[in-house]
Protein backbone atom coordinates (compact mmCIF):
# COMPACT_ATOMS: atom_id res chain seq x y z
CA UNK A 1 0.00 0.00 0.00
CA UNK A 2 1.11 3.58 -0.68
CA UNK A 3 -0.01 7.03 0.44
CA UNK A 4 1.04 10.57 -0.33
CA UNK A 5 1.53 12.78 2.72
CA UNK A 6 1.16 16.50 2.01
CA UNK A 7 2.90 18.62 4.64
CA UNK A 8 2.75 22.23 5.68
CA UNK A 9 5.95 23.17 7.49
CA UNK A 10 7.34 26.24 9.25
CA UNK A 11 9.01 28.25 6.44
CA UNK A 12 12.46 28.29 8.04
CA UNK A 13 12.48 24.52 8.67
CA UNK A 14 11.43 23.05 5.31
CA UNK A 15 14.84 21.64 4.31
CA UNK A 16 15.56 20.44 7.85
CA UNK A 17 12.22 18.59 8.07
CA UNK A 18 12.68 17.03 4.61
CA UNK A 19 16.10 15.71 5.64
CA UNK A 20 14.79 14.28 8.92
CA UNK A 21 11.87 12.38 7.38
CA UNK A 22 13.78 11.06 4.36
CA UNK A 23 13.96 7.29 4.87
CA UNK A 24 12.14 7.47 8.21
CA UNK A 25 9.95 4.53 8.99
CA UNK A 26 8.01 2.78 11.70
CA UNK A 27 5.59 -0.10 12.07
CA UNK A 28 6.56 -1.64 8.72
CA UNK A 29 6.02 1.60 6.76
CA UNK A 30 8.69 3.85 5.29
CA UNK A 31 9.00 7.24 3.58
CA UNK A 32 10.42 6.23 0.22
CA UNK A 33 10.29 9.66 -1.44
CA UNK A 34 10.44 13.16 0.02
CA UNK A 35 10.16 16.23 -2.20
CA UNK A 36 10.10 19.95 -1.42
CA UNK A 37 7.39 21.60 -3.54
CA UNK A 38 5.74 24.98 -4.06
CA UNK A 39 2.07 25.78 -3.58
CA UNK A 40 -0.19 25.23 -0.57
CA UNK A 41 2.10 22.44 0.73
CA UNK A 42 5.83 22.51 1.38
CA UNK A 43 6.73 18.81 1.30
CA UNK A 44 5.18 15.82 -0.45
CA UNK A 45 6.21 12.46 0.95
CA UNK A 46 5.42 8.98 -0.37
CA UNK A 47 4.91 6.42 2.40
CA UNK A 48 4.88 2.72 1.57
CA UNK A 49 3.96 -0.26 3.71
CA UNK A 50 2.13 -3.58 3.70
CA UNK A 51 -1.16 -2.15 5.01
CA UNK A 52 -2.97 1.00 6.19
CA UNK A 53 -1.81 0.47 9.78
CA UNK A 54 1.85 0.54 8.68
CA UNK A 55 1.21 3.70 6.66
CA UNK A 56 -0.55 5.34 9.62
CA UNK A 57 2.34 4.54 11.95
CA UNK A 58 4.84 5.95 9.46
CA UNK A 59 2.78 9.14 9.02
CA UNK A 60 2.53 9.62 12.79
CA UNK A 61 6.31 9.27 13.09
CA UNK A 62 6.79 11.97 10.44
CA UNK A 63 4.23 14.31 12.02
CA UNK A 64 6.27 14.36 15.22
CA UNK A 65 9.22 16.09 13.55
CA UNK A 66 9.68 19.64 14.86
CA UNK A 67 8.46 22.18 12.32
CA UNK A 68 5.62 20.13 10.82
CA UNK A 69 2.44 22.17 11.25
CA UNK A 70 -0.18 20.11 9.40
CA UNK A 71 -0.42 17.02 7.22
CA UNK A 72 -2.94 15.57 4.79
CA UNK A 73 -2.69 11.88 3.97
CA UNK A 74 -3.92 10.64 0.60
CA UNK A 75 -3.95 6.83 0.32
CA UNK A 76 -3.42 5.58 -3.23
CA UNK A 77 -6.32 3.41 -4.39
Secondary structure, 3 states (H helix, E strand, C coil): CEEEEEEEECHHHHHHHHHHHCCCEECCEEEEEEEECCCCCCEEEEEECCCHHHHHHHHHHHHCCCCEEEEEEEECC
